[in-house]
């Protein structure tokens, strides 16, 4: 919900484009903000210990403020899971998991900096490294920072909290294009945002390979008379790159192409007649390939179940020979 804040009139957002609006936090700085308790996604991000928080800010009055605040019960300093001052007494602060030495990164604002103009701000965590960026310029980078917390219960945009955890110390002005990324953005990506690119317009190279959830997979036992199309098992792989797609293939251990795999779902089915007497077990080699061509290899073991089949003559019909009708009988 928007707690006292409003959307600014059309055309008054950061871009100035027709229809562009910003979050107008008013002029009082008393805690007007936007807030949400739907933060499961944010805890998934902080669990990786990598995050980028990016936004534009334009103050109507330059005063001490907090531009965002994520409450984390296990964090010190009024549950300060993630928070930022932009500014506070001429400095920019970035706090994570508390406000002590291993939690806080602080830097003096640049000389002559004007907060009453639209300013792009980015706060980055890459494991134990914290960074503060203003208008595409890296102002501070520090290592040795405490791990991010993943028990966040609420996110406030445009305000912090007081000792009773009520919204306070709010921004006097506007915030626009507030975005949270589940990775540490590169300098080039932050530069694009500072140049006006929308958060959803950023390109993210696919750098992580897929990984099979389980390998080898026990495909169980399939009767040798199983018809074509019988489901055997399903393999699955994951990829840490957001939005990446994975394709599956059988690349070995499949004589006679006895089995097929659905390239999209990883489902393996019977594709040809099976024969226990010919091949009693299969050790399939399967691959998972992502959109960038990264590959992981896995295995699927399948046993063929023997069926009690009716006996069959080795030769049918039998060959015969002519016998004279007066041939002598020999036997007992």
C-alpha positions as CSV (number, residue, x, y, z in Angstrom):
1,X,0.0,0.0,0.0
2,X,0.9,3.7,-0.4
3,X,1.0,5.1,3.1
4,X,0.3,8.8,2.5
5,X,2.3,9.0,-0.7
6,X,0.7,9.6,-4.1
7,X,1.6,9.3,-7.8
8,X,2.8,12.6,-9.2
9,X,0.9,14.1,-12.2
10,X,1.6,12.7,-15.6
11,X,4.8,14.0,-17.1
12,X,6.5,14.7,-13.8
13,X,8.4,11.5,-13.5
14,X,12.1,11.3,-13.9
15,X,12.0,11.1,-17.7
16,X,9.6,13.9,-18.1
17,X,7.8,11.9,-20.8
18,X,4.1,12.1,-21.2
19,X,2.4,9.7,-18.8
20,X,5.6,9.2,-16.7
21,X,4.8,9.5,-13.0
22,X,6.9,9.2,-9.8
23,X,6.2,8.3,-6.2
24,X,5.5,11.7,-4.6
25,X,6.4,11.5,-0.9
26,X,5.3,15.0,0.0
27,X,7.2,17.7,1.9
28,X,6.9,16.8,5.5
29,X,9.5,14.0,5.8
30,X,7.4,12.4,8.6
31,X,7.2,8.9,7.1
32,X,5.0,9.1,4.1
33,X,6.0,6.1,2.0
34,X,5.1,3.0,0.0
35,X,5.3,-0.2,1.9
36,X,4.8,-3.9,1.3
37,X,4.9,-7.1,3.4
38,X,4.9,-9.2,0.3
39,X,8.7,-9.7,0.5
40,X,9.3,-13.4,-0.1
41,X,11.0,-12.5,-3.3
42,X,13.3,-10.1,-1.5
43,X,14.4,-12.8,1.0
44,X,15.2,-15.1,-2.0
45,X,17.5,-12.3,-3.3
46,X,19.3,-11.6,0.0
47,X,19.8,-15.3,0.5
48,X,22.3,-15.2,-2.4
49,X,24.2,-12.4,-0.7
50,X,24.1,-10.4,-3.9
51,X,21.7,-7.5,-4.6
52,X,21.5,-4.1,-6.4
53,X,19.0,-1.5,-5.3
54,X,18.6,1.3,-7.9
55,X,16.3,4.3,-8.1
56,X,16.0,8.0,-9.0
57,X,15.4,10.6,-6.4
58,X,14.6,14.3,-6.5
59,X,14.3,16.2,-3.2
60,X,12.1,19.3,-2.7
61,X,14.0,20.0,0.5
62,X,17.4,18.7,1.3
63,X,17.1,17.1,4.8
64,X,18.3,14.0,6.6
65,X,16.2,11.1,5.2
66,X,16.0,7.4,4.6
67,X,15.1,6.4,1.0
68,X,14.3,2.8,1.8
69,X,14.2,0.4,4.8
70,X,13.7,-3.3,5.0
71,X,12.8,-4.7,8.4
72,X,14.7,-7.8,9.5
73,X,13.9,-9.1,13.1
74,X,17.4,-10.6,13.4
75,X,19.2,-7.3,12.4
76,X,20.3,-4.8,15.0
77,X,19.6,-1.0,15.0
78,X,15.7,-1.2,14.8
79,X,15.7,-4.3,12.6
80,X,17.8,-2.6,9.9
81,X,17.9,-5.4,7.3
82,X,18.6,-3.0,4.4
83,X,18.5,0.8,4.6
84,X,20.0,3.9,3.0
85,X,20.3,7.6,3.9
86,X,20.3,9.8,0.8
87,X,21.6,12.0,2.4
88,X,22.3,12.3,6.1
89,X,24.5,15.3,7.3
90,X,26.1,15.5,3.9
91,X,26.9,11.7,3.7
92,X,25.3,8.8,1.9
93,X,24.8,5.7,4.0
94,X,24.2,2.1,3.0
95,X,23.3,-0.3,5.9
96,X,22.8,-4.0,5.7
97,X,22.0,-6.5,8.6
98,X,22.5,-3.7,11.1
99,X,24.4,-0.4,11.4
100,X,27.7,-1.5,13.0
101,X,31.1,-1.5,11.3
102,X,30.7,-4.7,9.3
103,X,27.2,-3.5,8.3
104,X,27.6,0.1,7.3
105,X,29.1,1.8,4.2
106,X,29.3,5.6,4.2
107,X,30.7,8.2,1.9
108,X,30.6,12.0,1.7
109,X,28.4,13.3,-1.0
110,X,30.4,15.0,-3.9
111,X,31.2,18.6,-3.5
112,X,28.4,20.8,-5.0
113,X,26.1,17.9,-5.3
114,X,22.5,19.0,-5.9
115,X,19.8,16.7,-4.4
116,X,17.0,18.9,-5.7
117,X,17.7,17.6,-9.2
118,X,17.0,14.1,-10.4
119,X,19.8,11.9,-9.0
120,X,20.4,8.3,-9.8
121,X,21.4,6.2,-6.8
122,X,22.6,2.5,-6.7
123,X,23.6,0.4,-3.8
124,X,25.3,-2.9,-4.5
125,X,26.3,-6.0,-2.5
126,X,28.4,-8.7,-3.9
127,X,29.0,-11.1,-1.1
128,X,31.1,-9.2,1.4
129,X,31.7,-6.1,-0.9
130,X,29.4,-3.1,-0.6
131,X,29.3,-0.2,-3.1
132,X,27.6,3.2,-3.3
133,X,27.0,4.8,-6.8
134,X,25.7,8.3,-7.6
135,X,24.8,9.2,-11.2
136,X,26.8,6.3,-12.6
137,X,30.0,7.1,-10.6
138,X,31.3,4.7,-7.9
139,X,31.8,6.7,-4.8
140,X,32.7,3.9,-2.3
141,X,33.5,0.2,-2.3
142,X,34.3,-1.7,0.9
143,X,34.9,-5.3,1.7
144,X,34.5,-7.3,4.9
145,X,30.8,-6.7,5.2
146,X,28.4,-9.0,7.1
147,X,26.1,-11.4,5.2
148,X,22.7,-10.1,4.1
149,X,19.7,-11.3,6.2
150,X,16.9,-13.3,4.6
151,X,14.2,-12.8,7.3
152,X,12.9,-9.5,6.0
153,X,9.3,-8.9,6.9
154,X,8.5,-5.5,5.3
155,X,10.0,-3.1,2.8
156,X,9.4,0.7,3.0
157,X,10.2,2.9,0.0
158,X,10.7,6.6,0.8
159,X,11.1,6.3,4.6
160,X,12.8,4.6,7.5
161,X,11.4,3.7,10.9
162,X,11.5,5.1,14.4
163,X,12.3,3.3,17.7
164,X,8.7,1.8,17.6
165,X,9.3,0.7,14.0
166,X,6.8,3.2,12.7
167,X,7.6,5.0,9.4
168,X,9.7,8.1,9.9
169,X,12.6,10.1,8.5
170,X,11.0,10.1,5.1
171,X,12.1,11.6,1.8
172,X,10.8,15.1,1.0
173,X,10.3,14.8,-2.7
174,X,10.0,12.1,-5.3
175,X,11.4,8.6,-6.1
176,X,11.1,7.0,-9.5
177,X,12.1,3.7,-11.2
178,X,12.8,2.0,-7.8
179,X,14.2,-1.5,-8.7
180,X,15.8,-4.5,-6.9
181,X,18.0,-6.8,-8.9
182,X,19.0,-10.3,-7.7
183,X,22.6,-9.8,-8.6
184,X,25.4,-7.2,-8.4
185,X,25.1,-5.1,-11.5
186,X,28.2,-4.3,-13.5
187,X,29.5,-0.7,-13.9
188,X,28.2,-0.8,-17.4
189,X,24.7,-1.8,-16.3
190,X,24.7,0.9,-13.6
191,X,25.9,3.4,-16.2
192,X,23.0,2.6,-18.5
193,X,20.5,3.1,-15.6
194,X,22.1,6.4,-14.8
195,X,21.9,7.4,-18.4
196,X,18.1,6.8,-18.3
197,X,17.6,3.2,-19.3
198,X,14.6,1.6,-17.6
199,X,15.4,-1.3,-15.3
200,X,13.6,-3.8,-17.4
201,X,15.6,-2.8,-20.4
202,X,18.9,-4.1,-19.1
203,X,20.6,-7.0,-20.7
204,X,21.8,-9.8,-18.5
205,X,24.4,-12.2,-20.0
206,X,23.8,-15.8,-19.4
207,X,26.9,-16.9,-17.5
208,X,25.9,-19.8,-15.3
209,X,25.7,-23.4,-16.7
210,X,22.7,-25.6,-16.1
211,X,23.0,-28.3,-13.4
212,X,21.0,-31.5,-13.1
213,X,19.0,-31.8,-9.9
214,X,19.8,-35.5,-9.6
215,X,22.4,-37.6,-11.4
216,X,22.4,-40.5,-12.0
217,X,18.6,-40.9,-12.1
218,X,17.1,-44.3,-11.4
219,X,14.7,-44.9,-14.2
220,X,13.4,-48.1,-12.6
221,X,12.4,-51.2,-14.5
222,X,10.5,-51.2,-17.8
223,X,8.9,-54.4,-19.1
224,X,10.3,-55.5,-22.3
225,X,6.8,-55.5,-23.9
226,X,6.2,-51.9,-22.9
227,X,4.6,-50.1,-25.9
228,X,6.1,-47.1,-27.6
229,X,5.3,-43.9,-25.7
230,X,5.4,-45.5,-22.2
231,X,6.7,-42.9,-19.7
232,X,9.9,-43.9,-18.0
233,X,11.2,-41.0,-15.9
234,X,11.9,-37.3,-16.1
235,X,15.2,-35.5,-15.7
236,X,15.4,-31.9,-14.5
237,X,18.1,-29.2,-14.5
238,X,18.2,-25.7,-13.0
239,X,20.1,-22.6,-14.1
240,X,20.9,-19.6,-11.9
241,X,20.6,-17.2,-14.8
242,X,17.2,-15.5,-14.6
243,X,14.9,-16.3,-17.5
244,X,17.3,-18.9,-19.0
245,X,15.9,-21.8,-21.0
246,X,17.1,-25.4,-20.9
247,X,17.0,-28.1,-23.6
248,X,17.4,-31.8,-23.0
249,X,18.9,-34.6,-25.2
250,X,20.0,-38.2,-25.0
251,X,23.6,-38.3,-26.3
252,X,24.8,-41.9,-25.5
253,X,24.0,-45.3,-24.1
254,X,20.9,-45.7,-26.3
255,X,21.4,-48.5,-28.8
256,X,18.6,-48.8,-31.3
257,X,17.3,-45.5,-30.1
258,X,15.2,-47.4,-27.6
259,X,14.3,-44.3,-25.6
260,X,13.4,-40.7,-26.5
261,X,13.5,-37.5,-24.4
262,X,11.3,-34.4,-24.6
263,X,13.7,-31.6,-25.3
264,X,11.6,-29.1,-23.3
265,X,10.4,-31.1,-20.3
266,X,13.1,-33.8,-19.9
267,X,10.5,-36.6,-20.0
268,X,11.9,-39.9,-21.2
269,X,9.7,-42.4,-23.0
270,X,10.0,-45.8,-24.7
271,X,10.7,-45.1,-28.4
272,X,11.3,-48.6,-29.9
273,X,10.7,-52.3,-29.2
274,X,12.7,-53.6,-26.1
275,X,14.2,-57.0,-25.7
276,X,15.5,-58.2,-22.4
277,X,17.5,-61.0,-24.1
278,X,19.3,-58.5,-26.3
279,X,19.8,-55.6,-23.9
280,X,18.9,-56.0,-20.2
281,X,20.0,-52.6,-19.0
282,X,20.6,-49.1,-20.4
283,X,22.9,-46.4,-19.1
284,X,21.7,-43.3,-20.9
285,X,23.8,-40.2,-21.1
286,X,21.7,-37.1,-21.1
287,X,22.6,-33.4,-21.5
288,X,21.1,-30.2,-20.4
289,X,22.0,-27.1,-22.6
290,X,21.1,-23.5,-21.8
291,X,20.5,-20.7,-24.3
292,X,24.1,-19.7,-24.1
293,X,25.3,-23.2,-25.0
294,X,26.5,-24.1,-21.5
295,X,26.1,-27.9,-20.9
296,X,25.8,-30.3,-18.0
297,X,25.9,-34.0,-18.4
298,X,23.9,-36.6,-16.4
299,X,23.0,-40.2,-16.4
300,X,19.8,-42.3,-16.4
301,X,19.9,-46.0,-15.5
302,X,17.1,-48.2,-16.8
303,X,16.5,-51.9,-16.3
304,X,14.5,-54.0,-18.7
305,X,12.1,-56.5,-17.1
306,X,12.0,-60.0,-18.6
307,X,8.6,-61.3,-19.7
308,X,7.8,-65.0,-19.7
309,X,7.3,-65.4,-23.4
310,X,5.8,-68.4,-25.3
311,X,8.4,-70.8,-26.7
312,X,9.2,-70.5,-30.3
313,X,10.9,-72.9,-32.7
314,X,14.3,-71.9,-33.8
315,X,13.5,-73.0,-37.4
316,X,10.0,-72.9,-38.8
317,X,9.1,-74.5,-41.1
318,X,11.5,-77.4,-40.7
319,X,13.3,-78.7,-43.7
320,X,12.3,-82.2,-44.9
321,X,13.8,-85.0,-47.0
322,X,12.1,-87.6,-49.3
323,X,11.8,-91.1,-47.9
324,X,11.1,-94.2,-50.1
325,X,7.8,-95.9,-49.2
326,X,9.6,-99.3,-48.9
327,X,12.4,-97.9,-46.6
328,X,13.3,-100.3,-43.8
329,X,12.2,-99.2,-40.3
330,X,15.0,-99.2,-37.8
331,X,14.1,-98.5,-34.2
332,X,12.6,-100.0,-31.1
